[in-house]
Amino acid sequence: MKKNALLFCILLVPFALLAQDDKAARPSPPAQASATVNGKTITIDYGQPSVKGRKIWGELVPYGQVWRAGANETTAFTLSADATVEGKKLSAGKYAFFIIPTENEATVIFNKTIKWGAFSYKQDEDVLRISVPVKKSKAFAEKLTYMVSPKGEVSLAWENSVIAFAVK
């Protein structure tokens, strides 16, 4: 009997591991926003959580704390060429993207080390920080959604808020 139970458990392990590989089946599936702005490609790869009846800003995403700006793996912000973000230079490359939200303002952070979540975030690895206003959205956004316009406006919309900044 013990041998059968052990054999059964051993047989289940590969199936459990395979199920974890299907990122699209996650509650917060992977998503991407991308656009080419003046010949430069901006790409954001993120996990897309849903509101699901929760209060997001100030509760699920606490004010004043570093947030990974998505779900699952750290959100990645990639520039194909040097650019400016709200007038500040940012070199081409792939960055971990974090946000520190408050009720009226958000600190947007481009960090050089991409890791899982914000658990091992280190401020001394920040490449650029900018502050932008948090605006009330025109429509409720059930899913966290990033958009990159052809004019270089990058925005994050979720619940009743929008955080936006310009990339040139």
DSSP file (Angstrom, degrees, kcal/mol; ACC not computed):
  #  RESIDUE AA STRUCTURE BP1 BP2  ACC     N-H-->O    O-->H-N    N-H-->O    O-->H-N    TCO  KAPPA ALPHA  PHI   PSI    X-CA   Y-CA   Z-CA
    1    1 A M     >        0   0    0      0, 0.0     4,-2.1     0, 0.0     5,-0.2   0.000 360.0 360.0 360.0 -44.5    0.0    0.0    0.0
    2    2 A K  H  >  +     0   0    0      1,-0.2     4,-2.4     2,-0.2     5,-0.2   0.878 360.0  53.3 -64.9 -37.2    2.8    2.4    0.9
    3    3 A K  H  > S+     0   0    0      2,-0.2     4,-2.7     1,-0.2    -1,-0.2   0.913 108.8  49.1 -63.5 -42.2    4.6    1.6   -2.3
    4    4 A N  H  > S+     0   0    0      2,-0.2     4,-2.5     1,-0.2    -2,-0.2   0.905 111.4  48.8 -63.9 -42.1    1.5    2.3   -4.4
    5    5 A A  H  X S+     0   0    0     -4,-2.1     4,-2.2     2,-0.2    -1,-0.2   0.916 113.3  47.3 -64.3 -43.1    1.0    5.7   -2.6
    6    6 A L  H  X S+     0   0    0     -4,-2.4     4,-2.4     2,-0.2    -2,-0.2   0.922 112.5  49.1 -63.5 -45.4    4.7    6.6   -3.2
    7    7 A L  H  X S+     0   0    0     -4,-2.7     4,-2.2     1,-0.2    -2,-0.2   0.905 110.0  52.0 -60.5 -42.7    4.5    5.5   -6.8
    8    8 A F  H  X S+     0   0    0     -4,-2.5     4,-1.4     2,-0.2    -1,-0.2   0.916 110.5  47.8 -60.4 -45.3    1.4    7.6   -7.3
    9    9 A C  H  X S+     0   0    0     -4,-2.2     4,-1.3     1,-0.2    -2,-0.2   0.899 110.7  51.5 -63.6 -41.6    3.0   10.7   -5.8
   10   10 A I  H  < S+     0   0    0     -4,-2.4     3,-0.2     1,-0.2    -1,-0.2   0.885 109.0  51.0 -63.8 -38.5    6.1   10.2   -8.0
   11   11 A L  H  X S+     0   0    0     -4,-2.2     4,-0.6     1,-0.2    -1,-0.2   0.803 107.2  54.2 -69.4 -28.8    4.0   10.0  -11.1
   12   12 A L  H  X S+     0   0    0     -4,-1.4     4,-2.2     1,-0.2     3,-0.2   0.779  90.5  75.8 -76.4 -26.8    2.1   13.2  -10.2
   13   13 A V  H  X S+     0   0    0     -4,-1.3     4,-2.3    -3,-0.2     5,-0.2   0.907  93.0  49.7 -55.7 -48.9    5.2   15.4   -9.9
   14   14 A P  H  > S+     0   0    0      0, 0.0     4,-2.4     0, 0.0    -1,-0.2   0.885 111.1  50.7 -60.2 -36.2    5.9   15.7  -13.6
   15   15 A F  H  X S+     0   0    0     -4,-0.6     4,-2.1    -3,-0.2    -2,-0.2   0.900 109.8  49.7 -67.6 -39.0    2.3   16.7  -14.3
   16   16 A A  H  X S+     0   0    0     -4,-2.2     4,-1.2     2,-0.2    -1,-0.2   0.900 111.9  48.6 -65.3 -40.1    2.5   19.4  -11.5
   17   17 A L  H  X S+     0   0    0     -4,-2.3     4,-0.7    -5,-0.2     3,-0.2   0.897 111.0  50.0 -67.4 -40.2    5.7   20.7  -13.0
   18   18 A L  H >X S+     0   0    0     -4,-2.4     3,-0.9     1,-0.2     4,-0.6   0.881 105.4  57.1 -65.3 -37.7    4.3   20.9  -16.5
   19   19 A A  H >< S+     0   0    0     -4,-2.1     3,-0.7     1,-0.3    -1,-0.2   0.829 102.1  56.3 -63.4 -31.8    1.2   22.7  -15.3
   20   20 A Q  H 3< S+     0   0    0     -4,-1.2    -1,-0.3    -3,-0.2    -2,-0.2   0.727  96.8  64.7 -72.8 -21.2    3.4   25.5  -13.9
   21   21 A D  H << S+     0   0    0     -3,-0.9     2,-1.6    -4,-0.7    -1,-0.2   0.713  79.6  86.6 -74.9 -20.0    5.0   26.0  -17.3
   22   22 A D    X<  +     0   0    0     -3,-0.7     3,-1.5    -4,-0.6     4,-0.2  -0.610  53.5 174.7 -83.6  85.8    1.7   27.2  -18.8
   23   23 A K  G >  S+     0   0    0     -2,-1.6     3,-1.4     1,-0.3    -1,-0.2   0.780  73.0  65.8 -65.0 -27.2    1.9   30.9  -17.9
   24   24 A A  G 3  S+     0   0    0      1,-0.3    -1,-0.3     5,-0.2    -2,-0.1   0.734  95.5  58.9 -66.8 -21.1   -1.3   31.7  -19.8
   25   25 A A  G <  S+     0   0    0     -3,-1.5    -1,-0.3    -6,-0.2    -2,-0.2   0.487  82.5 111.3 -86.6  -2.9   -3.2   29.6  -17.3
   26   26 A R  S <  S-     0   0    0     -3,-1.4    -3,-0.0    -4,-0.2    -6,-0.0  -0.291  81.9-117.7 -66.9 154.9   -2.1   31.7  -14.4
   27   27 A P  S    S+     0   0    0      0, 0.0    -1,-0.1     0, 0.0    23,-0.1   0.819 118.1  39.1 -60.6 -29.6   -4.7   33.9  -12.6
   28   28 A S  S    S-     0   0    0     21,-0.1    -2,-0.1    -5,-0.1     3,-0.1  -0.784  94.3-161.0-118.6  84.5   -2.6   36.8  -13.7
   29   29 A P        -     0   0    0      0, 0.0    19,-2.9     0, 0.0    -5,-0.2  -0.153  26.4 -91.0 -67.8 159.9   -1.5   35.8  -17.2
   30   30 A P  E     +A   47   0A   0      0, 0.0     2,-0.3     0, 0.0    17,-0.2  -0.402  48.7 178.1 -68.4 146.6    1.4   37.4  -19.1
   31   31 A A  E     -A   46   0A   0     15,-2.9    15,-2.4    -3,-0.1     2,-0.3  -0.938  13.1-153.7-143.3 164.7    0.7   40.4  -21.2
   32   32 A Q  E     -A   45   0A   0     -2,-0.3     2,-0.4    13,-0.2    13,-0.2  -1.000   6.2-166.8-144.7 141.1    2.8   42.8  -23.4
   33   33 A A  E     +A   44   0A   0     11,-2.2    11,-3.1    -2,-0.3     2,-0.3  -0.990  23.1 163.4-123.5 137.4    2.4   46.4  -24.5
   34   34 A S  E     +A   43   0A   0     -2,-0.4     2,-0.3     9,-0.2     9,-0.2  -0.997  10.0 161.5-155.0 147.5    4.7   47.6  -27.3
   35   35 A A  E     -A   42   0A   0      7,-1.9     7,-2.9    -2,-0.3     2,-0.6  -0.974  34.8-120.0-159.4 157.5    5.0   50.5  -29.8
   36   36 A T  E     -A   41   0A   0     -2,-0.3     2,-0.5     5,-0.2     5,-0.3  -0.924  28.4-172.7-104.1 124.8    7.6   52.1  -32.0
   37   37 A V  E >  S-A   40   0A   0      3,-3.6     3,-2.2    -2,-0.6   114,-0.1  -0.968  70.8 -24.4-122.2 114.6    8.1   55.8  -31.2
   38   38 A N  T 3  S-     0   0    0     -2,-0.5    -1,-0.1   112,-0.3     3,-0.1   0.881 129.2 -47.4  49.4  43.3   10.4   57.8  -33.5
   39   39 A G  T 3  S+     0   0    0      1,-0.2     2,-0.5    42,-0.0    -1,-0.3   0.430 118.9 111.5  82.0  -0.6   12.2   54.6  -34.6
   40   40 A K  E <   -A   37   0A   0     -3,-2.2    -3,-3.6    41,-0.0     2,-0.5  -0.905  60.5-140.1-108.4 132.0   12.6   53.4  -31.0
   41   41 A T  E     -A   36   0A   0     -2,-0.5    39,-1.9    -5,-0.3     2,-0.5  -0.785  12.9-165.9 -94.1 130.7   10.7   50.4  -29.7
   42   42 A I  E     -AB  35  79A   0     -7,-2.9    -7,-1.9    -2,-0.5     2,-0.4  -0.967  11.1-179.7-112.5 126.5    9.3   50.4  -26.2
   43   43 A T  E     -AB  34  78A   0     35,-2.3    35,-3.1    -2,-0.5     2,-0.5  -0.994  12.0-168.7-131.5 134.5    8.1   47.1  -24.8
   44   44 A I  E     -AB  33  77A   0    -11,-3.1   -11,-2.2    -2,-0.4     2,-0.5  -0.984   3.3-168.7-123.1 121.4    6.6   46.3  -21.5
   45   45 A D  E     +AB  32  76A   0     31,-2.3    31,-2.6    -2,-0.5     2,-0.3  -0.940  25.4 150.0-109.0 127.0    6.2   42.7  -20.4
   46   46 A Y  E     -A   31   0A   0    -15,-2.4   -15,-2.9    -2,-0.5     2,-0.4  -0.965  49.7-104.9-151.9 162.3    4.1   42.2  -17.3
   47   47 A G  E     -AB  30  71A   0     24,-0.5    24,-0.9    26,-0.4    28,-0.1  -0.816  36.8-139.0 -90.6 136.3    1.7   39.9  -15.4
   48   48 A Q        -     0   0    0    -19,-2.9     2,-0.1    -2,-0.4    22,-0.1  -0.754  22.5-174.9-107.3  89.3   -1.9   41.1  -15.7
   49   49 A P        -     0   0    0      0, 0.0    95,-2.6     0, 0.0     2,-0.3  -0.347  15.9-133.4 -76.4 163.3   -3.8   40.8  -12.5
   50   50 A S  B     -G  143   0B   0     93,-0.2    93,-0.2     1,-0.1    92,-0.1  -0.797  14.5-124.7-113.6 158.4   -7.6   41.6  -12.2
   51   51 A V    >   -     0   0    0     91,-2.3     3,-1.9    -2,-0.3    -1,-0.1   0.935  32.1-175.0 -66.4 -47.7   -9.4   43.6   -9.6
   52   52 A K  T 3  S-     0   0    0      1,-0.3     3,-0.1    90,-0.1    -1,-0.1   0.857  74.6 -53.6  51.6  42.2  -11.8   40.8   -8.7
   53   53 A G  T 3  S+     0   0    0      1,-0.2    -1,-0.3    89,-0.0     2,-0.2   0.497 107.9 129.1  78.2   3.2  -13.8   43.0   -6.3
   54   54 A R    <   -     0   0    0     -3,-1.9     2,-0.6    -4,-0.1    -1,-0.2  -0.524  66.5-114.4 -90.2 157.9  -10.8   44.1   -4.3
   55   55 A K      > -     0   0    0      1,-0.2     5,-1.8    -2,-0.2     6,-0.1  -0.836  37.2-175.6 -85.5 121.0   -9.7   47.7   -3.4
   56   56 A I  T > > +     0   0    0     -2,-0.6     5,-2.9     3,-0.2     3,-1.4   0.975  54.9  60.5 -86.1 -68.8   -6.4   48.1   -5.3
   57   57 A W  B 3 5S+h   61   0C   0      1,-0.3    -1,-0.1     3,-0.2     3,-0.1  -0.463 119.4   7.3 -74.3 124.1   -4.7   51.4   -4.6
   58   58 A G  T 3 5S+     0   0    0      3,-2.7     5,-0.3    -2,-0.3    -1,-0.3   0.240 136.6  42.3  92.1 -12.3   -3.8   51.8   -0.9
   59   59 A E  T < 5S+     0   0    0     -3,-1.4    -3,-0.2     2,-0.3    -1,-0.2   0.544 122.0  22.6-125.4 -79.4   -4.8   48.3    0.0
   60   60 A L  T   <S+     0   0    0     -5,-1.8    -3,-0.2     1,-0.3    -4,-0.2   0.929 139.7  35.0 -59.1 -43.3   -3.7   45.4   -2.3
   61   61 A V  B   <S-h   57   0C   0     -5,-2.9    -3,-2.7    -6,-0.1    -2,-0.3  -0.893 101.0-142.3-108.0  97.5   -1.0   47.8   -3.6
   62   62 A P    >   -     0   0    0      0, 0.0     3,-1.0     0, 0.0    -3,-0.1  -0.263  15.4-111.0 -65.3 144.0   -0.1   49.7   -0.4
   63   63 A Y  T 3  S+     0   0    0     -5,-0.3    39,-0.2     1,-0.2     3,-0.1  -0.449  98.2  21.0 -68.1 144.5    0.8   53.4   -0.7
   64   64 A G  T 3  S+     0   0    0     37,-3.3     2,-0.3     1,-0.2    -1,-0.2   0.549 101.1 105.1  77.7   8.1    4.4   54.3   -0.1
   65   65 A Q  S <  S-     0   0    0     -3,-1.0    -1,-0.2    36,-0.3     2,-0.2  -0.925  78.4-100.9-123.1 148.6    5.8   50.9   -0.8
   66   66 A V        -     0   0    0     -2,-0.3     2,-0.4    34,-0.2    34,-0.2  -0.464  41.2-169.5 -65.4 129.7    7.7   49.6   -3.8
   67   67 A W  B     -C   99   0A   0     32,-2.5    32,-2.2    -2,-0.2    -6,-0.0  -0.955  29.5-129.5-123.7 143.0    5.4   47.5   -6.1
   68   68 A R        -     0   0    0     -2,-0.4     7,-1.3    30,-0.2    29,-0.2   0.436  40.9-124.8 -74.1   1.6    6.5   45.4   -9.0
   69   69 A A  S    S+     0   0    0     30,-0.2     2,-0.3     1,-0.2    -1,-0.1   0.824  82.4  19.3  61.3  35.5    3.9   47.1  -11.3
   70   70 A G  S    S-     0   0    0    -24,-0.1     2,-0.3     2,-0.1    -2,-0.2  -0.964  93.5 -73.4 167.3-158.6    2.3   43.8  -12.3
   71   71 A A  E    S+B   47   0A   0    -24,-0.9   -24,-0.5    -2,-0.3     2,-0.2  -0.823  85.3   1.7-125.2 165.5    2.0   40.3  -11.1
   72   72 A N  E    S+     0   0A   0     -2,-0.3    45,-0.5   -26,-0.1     3,-0.1  -0.403 117.7  27.7  63.2-124.2    4.3   37.2  -11.0
   73   73 A E  E    S-I  116   0D   0     -2,-0.2   -26,-0.4    43,-0.2    43,-0.2  -0.195 104.6 -82.0 -63.5 160.2    7.7   38.1  -12.4
   74   74 A T  E     -     0   0A   0     41,-1.1    -1,-0.1    43,-0.1     2,-0.1  -0.363  52.7-102.4 -60.4 140.2    9.0   41.6  -12.2
   75   75 A T  E     -     0   0A   0     -7,-1.3    22,-2.6    22,-0.5     2,-0.4  -0.456  37.9-146.1 -63.7 135.5    7.6   43.9  -14.9
   76   76 A A  E     -BD  45  96A   0    -31,-2.6   -31,-2.3    20,-0.2     2,-0.5  -0.920  11.4-165.1-112.2 131.9   10.2   44.4  -17.6
   77   77 A F  E     -BD  44  95A   0     18,-2.9    18,-2.9    -2,-0.4     2,-0.4  -0.973  12.7-169.6-116.3 119.1   10.6   47.7  -19.5
   78   78 A T  E     -BD  43  94A   0    -35,-3.1   -35,-2.3    -2,-0.5     2,-0.4  -0.936  10.6-169.7-119.5 131.7   12.7   47.5  -22.7
   79   79 A L  E     -BD  42  93A   0     14,-2.6    14,-1.8    -2,-0.4   -37,-0.2  -0.968  12.9-157.5-115.2 131.6   14.0   50.3  -24.9
   80   80 A S  S    S+     0   0    0    -39,-1.9     2,-0.3    -2,-0.4    12,-0.1   0.675  80.5  13.6 -81.1 -16.3   15.6   49.5  -28.2
   81   81 A A  S    S-     0   0    0    -40,-0.3    12,-0.1    12,-0.1    -1,-0.1  -0.963  99.9 -71.2-150.6 162.9   17.5   52.8  -28.3
   82   82 A D        +     0   0    0     -2,-0.3     2,-0.3    10,-0.1     9,-0.2  -0.250  60.8 163.0 -56.0 145.6   18.4   55.7  -25.9
   83   83 A A  E     -J   90   0E   0      7,-2.6     7,-3.0     5,-0.1     2,-0.4  -0.883  36.6-109.3-150.3 178.1   15.5   57.8  -25.0
   84   84 A T  E     -J   89   0E   0     -2,-0.3    84,-2.5     5,-0.2     2,-0.6  -0.967  18.6-156.7-118.0 142.3   14.2   60.4  -22.5
   85   85 A V  E >  S-JK  88 167E   0      3,-3.3     3,-1.8    -2,-0.4    82,-0.2  -0.966  84.5 -20.7-118.4 112.8   11.6   59.6  -19.9
   86   86 A E  T 3  S-     0   0    0     80,-2.7    -1,-0.2    -2,-0.6    81,-0.1   0.886 131.7 -50.2  51.1  40.3    9.9   62.8  -18.8
   87   87 A G  T 3  S+     0   0    0     79,-0.2     2,-0.4     1,-0.2    -1,-0.3   0.408 116.4 114.3  84.0  -1.4   12.9   64.7  -20.1
   88   88 A K  E <  S-J   85   0E   0     -3,-1.8    -3,-3.3     1,-0.0    -1,-0.2  -0.874  71.1-109.2-107.3 136.8   15.5   62.5  -18.3
   89   89 A K  E     +J   84   0E   0     -2,-0.4     2,-0.4    -5,-0.2    -5,-0.2  -0.347  33.9 179.6 -67.5 135.7   17.9   60.3  -20.2
   90   90 A L  E     -J   83   0E   0     -7,-3.0    -7,-2.6    -2,-0.1     3,-0.1  -0.973  22.7-133.2-135.5 121.5   17.5   56.5  -20.1
   91   91 A S        -     0   0    0     -2,-0.4   -12,-0.2    -9,-0.2   -10,-0.1  -0.285  35.1 -86.0 -71.9 156.2   19.9   54.3  -22.1
   92   92 A A  S    S+     0   0    0    -12,-0.1     2,-0.3   -14,-0.1   -12,-0.2  -0.291  81.8  86.1 -56.3 144.4   18.7   51.5  -24.3
   93   93 A G  E    S-D   79   0A   0    -14,-1.8   -14,-2.6   -12,-0.1     2,-0.5  -0.912  77.3 -66.2 151.6-176.5   18.3   48.3  -22.4
   94   94 A K  E     -D   78   0A   0     -2,-0.3     2,-0.3   -16,-0.2   -16,-0.2  -0.937  48.9-175.6-112.6 127.7   16.0   46.1  -20.4
   95   95 A Y  E     -D   77   0A   0    -18,-2.9   -18,-2.9    -2,-0.5     2,-0.3  -0.904  31.5-116.8-124.9 148.2   15.0   47.4  -16.9
   96   96 A A  E     -DE  76 111A   0     15,-2.9    15,-3.1    -2,-0.3     2,-0.5  -0.687  37.7-144.4 -74.3 137.8   13.0   46.1  -14.0
   97   97 A F  E     + E   0 110A   0    -22,-2.6   -22,-0.5    -2,-0.3     2,-0.3  -0.937  25.7 168.4-117.0 118.6   10.0   48.5  -13.7
   98   98 A F  E     - E   0 109A   0     11,-2.2    11,-3.0    -2,-0.5     2,-0.4  -0.843  16.7-156.7-125.3 161.4    8.7   49.4  -10.2
   99   99 A I  E     -CE  67 108A   0    -32,-2.2   -32,-2.5    -2,-0.3   -30,-0.2  -0.999   9.8-158.7-137.9 140.6    6.3   52.0   -8.9
  100  100 A I  E     - E   0 107A   0      7,-2.4     7,-2.4    -2,-0.4     2,-0.2  -0.926  29.3-161.2-113.0 101.7    5.9   53.5   -5.5
  101  101 A P  E     + E   0 106A   0      0, 0.0   -37,-3.3     0, 0.0   -36,-0.3  -0.532  17.9 175.5 -86.7 149.6    2.3   54.8   -5.5
  102  102 A T        -     0   0    0      3,-2.1   -44,-0.0   -39,-0.2   -45,-0.0  -0.790  51.2 -90.6-129.8-179.1    0.7   57.4   -3.2
  103  103 A E  S    S+     0   0    0     -2,-0.3     3,-0.1     1,-0.2   -46,-0.0   0.861 122.0  15.9 -63.3 -35.1   -2.9   58.7   -3.5
  104  104 A N  S    S+     0   0    0      1,-0.2    30,-2.0    29,-0.1     2,-0.3   0.538 127.2  34.8-116.8 -10.4   -1.9   61.6   -5.7
  105  105 A E  E     - F   0 133A   0     28,-0.3    -3,-2.1    58,-0.0     2,-0.4  -0.979  56.9-153.8-147.5 153.5    1.5   60.8   -7.1
  106  106 A A  E     -EF 101 132A   0     26,-2.9    26,-2.5    -2,-0.3     2,-0.7  -0.997  13.1-141.7-131.7 137.3    3.6   57.8   -8.2
  107  107 A T  E     -EF 100 131A   0     -7,-2.4    -7,-2.4    -2,-0.4     2,-0.5  -0.885  21.2-154.1 -93.1 119.1    7.4   57.4   -8.3
  108  108 A V  E     -EF  99 130A   0     22,-3.0    22,-2.1    -2,-0.7     2,-0.4  -0.834  12.7-162.2 -97.8 128.9    8.2   55.4  -11.4
  109  109 A I  E     -EF  98 129A   0    -11,-3.0   -11,-2.2    -2,-0.5     2,-0.6  -0.940  18.4-164.9-122.7 131.0   11.5   53.4  -11.1
  110  110 A F  E     -EF  97 128A   0     18,-2.8    17,-3.4    -2,-0.4    18,-1.7  -0.972  22.9-173.7-109.5 118.1   13.7   51.9  -13.8
  111  111 A N  E     -EF  96 126A   0    -15,-3.1   -15,-2.9    -2,-0.6    15,-0.2  -0.870  28.1-136.5-119.9 145.8   16.0   49.4  -12.0
  112  112 A K  S    S+     0   0    0     13,-2.6     2,-0.6    -2,-0.3    14,-0.1   0.609  83.9  71.7 -79.3 -10.7   19.0   47.5  -13.5
  113  113 A T        -     0   0    0     12,-0.2     2,-0.6     9,-0.1     9,-0.1  -0.908  63.7-158.8-115.9 115.4   18.3   44.2  -11.9
  114  114 A I        +     0   0    0     -2,-0.6     2,-0.2   -20,-0.1   -38,-0.1  -0.802  31.0 147.1 -92.0 118.8   15.3   42.0  -13.0
  115  115 A K        -     0   0    0     -2,-0.6   -41,-1.1     2,-0.3     2,-0.5  -0.724  56.4 -64.4-135.0-176.4   14.3   39.5  -10.3
  116  116 A W  B >  S-I   73   0D   0     -2,-0.2     3,-0.6   -43,-0.2     4,-0.5  -0.663  94.3 -40.2 -77.5 121.9   11.1   37.9   -9.1
  117  117 A G  T 3  S-     0   0    0    -45,-0.5    -2,-0.3    -2,-0.5     3,-0.1  -0.106  89.8 -63.6  62.7-156.9    8.7   40.5   -7.7
  118  118 A A  T >  S+     0   0    0      1,-0.1     3,-1.3   -52,-0.1    -1,-0.2   0.214 101.6 106.1-111.1  11.2    9.9   43.4   -5.5
  119  119 A F  T <  S+     0   0    0     -3,-0.6    -2,-0.1     1,-0.3    -1,-0.1   0.844  89.2  32.9 -64.4 -35.3   11.2   41.2   -2.7
  120  120 A S  T 3  S+     0   0    0     -4,-0.5    -1,-0.3    -3,-0.1    -2,-0.1   0.077  85.4 145.8-110.6  24.1   14.9   41.8   -3.5
  121  121 A Y    <   -     0   0    0     -3,-1.3     2,-0.4   -55,-0.1    -3,-0.1  -0.353  29.0-165.5 -60.0 136.9   14.5   45.3   -4.8
  122  122 A K    >   -     0   0    0     -9,-0.1     3,-2.0     1,-0.1    -9,-0.1  -0.981  16.9-151.9-130.2 120.0   17.6   47.5   -4.0
  123  123 A Q  G >  S+     0   0    0     -2,-0.4     3,-2.1     1,-0.3    -1,-0.1   0.822  94.7  66.2 -59.8 -32.7   17.3   51.3   -4.4
  124  124 A D  G 3  S+     0   0    0      1,-0.3    -1,-0.3   -13,-0.0   -13,-0.0   0.588  95.1  60.2 -69.0  -6.3   21.0   51.6   -5.2
  125  125 A E  G <  S+     0   0    0     -3,-2.0   -13,-2.6   -12,-0.1    -1,-0.3   0.333  77.7 121.8 -98.3   5.3   20.4   49.6   -8.4
  126  126 A D  E <   -F  111   0A   0     -3,-2.1   -15,-0.3   -15,-0.2     3,-0.1  -0.472  39.6-174.9 -68.4 137.4   17.9   52.3   -9.7
  127  127 A V  E    S+     0   0A   0    -17,-3.4     2,-0.3     1,-0.4   -16,-0.2   0.748  71.3   3.2 -98.2 -35.7   18.9   53.8  -13.0
  128  128 A L  E     -F  110   0A   0    -18,-1.7   -18,-2.8   -38,-0.0    -1,-0.4  -0.987  56.9-170.8-154.1 141.5   16.2   56.4  -13.1
  129  129 A R  E     +F  109   0A   0     -2,-0.3     2,-0.3   -20,-0.2   -20,-0.2  -0.999  11.0 175.3-131.2 136.9   13.3   57.7  -11.0
  130  130 A I  E     -F  108   0A   0    -22,-2.1   -22,-3.0    -2,-0.4     2,-0.5  -0.961  22.3-136.4-134.5 155.6   10.6   60.1  -12.0
  131  131 A S  E     +F  107   0A   0     -2,-0.3   -24,-0.2   -24,-0.2    -2,-0.0  -0.952  27.2 171.2-113.4 133.0    7.5   61.4  -10.2
  132  132 A V  E     -F  106   0A   0    -26,-2.5   -26,-2.9    -2,-0.5     2,-0.1  -0.952  35.0 -98.8-136.1 154.7    4.2   61.6  -12.1
  133  133 A P  E     -F  105   0A   0      0, 0.0    31,-0.6     0, 0.0     2,-0.6  -0.400  27.2-129.7 -71.9 151.0    0.6   62.4  -11.0
  134  134 A V  E     -L  163   0F   0    -30,-2.0     2,-0.3    29,-0.1    29,-0.2  -0.908  32.1-162.1 -96.6 124.2   -1.9   59.6  -10.4
  135  135 A K  E     -L  162   0F   0     27,-2.8    27,-2.6    -2,-0.6     2,-0.4  -0.761  22.8-108.9-110.0 153.6   -5.0   60.5  -12.4
  136  136 A K  E     -L  161   0F   0     -2,-0.3    25,-0.3    25,-0.2     2,-0.1  -0.649  41.4-125.1 -76.0 132.4   -8.6   59.3  -12.1
  137  137 A S  E     -     0   0F   0     23,-2.3     3,-0.1    -2,-0.4    -1,-0.1  -0.420   3.6-131.7 -80.0 156.8   -9.4   57.1  -15.1
  138  138 A K  E    S+     0   0F   0      1,-0.1     2,-0.3    -2,-0.1    -1,-0.1   0.778  92.6  26.5 -74.8 -28.1  -12.4   57.7  -17.4
  139  139 A A  E    S-     0   0F   0     20,-0.1     2,-0.2    22,-0.0    -1,-0.1  -0.975  91.3 -99.9-137.7 149.3  -13.4   54.1  -17.2
  140  140 A F  E     -     0   0F   0     -2,-0.3     2,-0.6    20,-0.1    20,-0.2  -0.473  31.5-151.6 -66.1 133.3  -13.0   51.3  -14.7
  141  141 A A  E     -L  159   0F   0     18,-2.5    18,-2.7    -2,-0.2    20,-0.1  -0.912  13.7-176.1-111.8 104.4  -10.1   48.9  -15.7
  142  142 A E  E    S+     0   0F   0     -2,-0.6   -91,-2.3    16,-0.2     2,-0.4   0.901  74.9  47.3 -64.7 -42.0  -10.8   45.4  -14.4
  143  143 A K  E    S-G   50   0F   0    -93,-0.2     2,-0.3   -92,-0.1   -93,-0.2  -0.825  97.0-107.8-103.9 140.7   -7.4   44.1  -15.6
  144  144 A L  E     -     0   0F   0    -95,-2.6     2,-0.4    -2,-0.4    14,-0.2  -0.494  48.0-172.7 -59.8 125.5   -4.1   45.9  -15.1
  145  145 A T  E     -L  157   0F   0     12,-2.5    12,-2.8    -2,-0.3     2,-0.4  -0.985  18.9-160.7-135.0 126.3   -3.3   47.3  -18.6
  146  146 A Y  E     -L  156   0F   0     -2,-0.4     2,-0.4    10,-0.2    10,-0.2  -0.810  13.1-171.5 -96.8 144.0   -0.2   49.0  -20.0
  147  147 A M  E     -L  155   0F   0      8,-2.4     8,-2.6    -2,-0.4     2,-0.5  -0.995  12.2-165.2-133.8 142.8   -0.5   51.0  -23.2
  148  148 A V  E     -L  154   0F   0     -2,-0.4     6,-0.2     6,-0.2  -114,-0.2  -0.975  16.6-151.9-126.3 116.0    2.2   52.6  -25.3
  149  149 A S    >   -     0   0    0      4,-2.5     3,-2.1    -2,-0.5  -114,-0.1  -0.479  27.5-113.8 -84.8 157.9    1.0   55.2  -27.8
  150  150 A P  T 3  S+     0   0    0      0, 0.0  -112,-0.3     0, 0.0    -1,-0.1   0.676 118.6  59.8 -62.7 -15.4    2.8   55.9  -31.1
  151  151 A K  T 3  S-     0   0    0      2,-0.1  -114,-0.1  -114,-0.1    16,-0.1   0.472 124.4-102.6 -90.6  -2.8    3.5   59.4  -29.6
  152  152 A G  S <  S+     0   0    0     -3,-2.1    15,-2.8     1,-0.3     2,-0.7   0.605  70.6 144.9  95.7  12.7    5.4   57.9  -26.7
  153  153 A E  E     - M   0 166F   0     13,-0.2    -4,-2.5    11,-0.1     2,-0.5  -0.766  30.1-164.2 -85.5 122.4    2.8   58.1  -23.9
  154  154 A V  E     +LM 148 165F   0     11,-3.1    11,-2.4    -2,-0.7     2,-0.4  -0.904  13.5 177.9-104.3 130.0    3.2   55.1  -21.6
  155  155 A S  E     -LM 147 164F   0     -8,-2.6    -8,-2.4    -2,-0.5     2,-0.5  -0.984  25.0-156.5-138.2 149.0    0.3   54.5  -19.3
  156  156 A L  E     -LM 146 163F   0      7,-2.5     7,-2.4    -2,-0.4     2,-0.4  -0.992  18.1-172.7-118.1 122.3   -0.8   52.0  -16.6
  157  157 A A  E     +LM 145 162F   0    -12,-2.8   -12,-2.5    -2,-0.5     2,-0.3  -0.972  15.4 151.3-119.6 131.4   -4.5   51.7  -16.0
  158  158 A W  E >   - M   0 161F   0      3,-2.1     3,-2.0    -2,-0.4     2,-0.3  -0.936  62.5 -25.4-159.8 137.3   -6.0   49.7  -13.2
  159  159 A E  E 3  S-L  141   0F   0    -18,-2.7   -18,-2.5    -2,-0.3   -16,-0.1  -0.454 126.6 -27.4  58.6-118.5   -9.2   50.0  -11.2
  160  160 A N  E 3  S+     0   0F   0     -2,-0.3   -23,-2.3   -20,-0.2     2,-0.3   0.137 119.9  84.9-112.1  19.4  -10.0   53.7  -11.2
  161  161 A S  E <   -LM 136 158F   0     -3,-2.0    -3,-2.1   -25,-0.3     2,-0.4  -0.885  51.2-162.3-127.8 154.1   -6.5   55.1  -11.7
  162  162 A V  E     -LM 135 157F   0    -27,-2.6   -27,-2.8    -2,-0.3     2,-0.5  -1.000   1.0-167.6-132.9 133.4   -4.0   55.9  -14.5
  163  163 A I  E     +LM 134 156F   0     -7,-2.4    -7,-2.5    -2,-0.4     2,-0.3  -0.988  22.8 173.3-118.1 120.4   -0.3   56.5  -14.1
  164  164 A A  E     + M   0 155F   0    -31,-0.6     2,-0.3    -2,-0.5    -9,-0.2  -0.934  12.9 171.9-134.1 151.8    1.2   57.9  -17.3
  165  165 A F  E     - M   0 154F   0    -11,-2.4   -11,-3.1    -2,-0.3     2,-0.4  -0.981  30.1-110.6-153.6 160.5    4.6   59.3  -18.5
  166  166 A A  E     - M   0 153F   0     -2,-0.3   -80,-2.7   -13,-0.2     2,-0.5  -0.781  20.5-168.9-101.3 135.8    6.2   60.4  -21.7
  167  167 A V  B      K   85   0E   0    -15,-2.8   -82,-0.2    -2,-0.4  -125,-0.0  -0.991 360.0 360.0-120.0 125.7    9.0   58.6  -23.5
  168  168 A K              0   0    0    -84,-2.5   -83,-0.1    -2,-0.5    -1,-0.1   0.340 360.0 360.0-125.1 360.0   10.7   60.5  -26.4
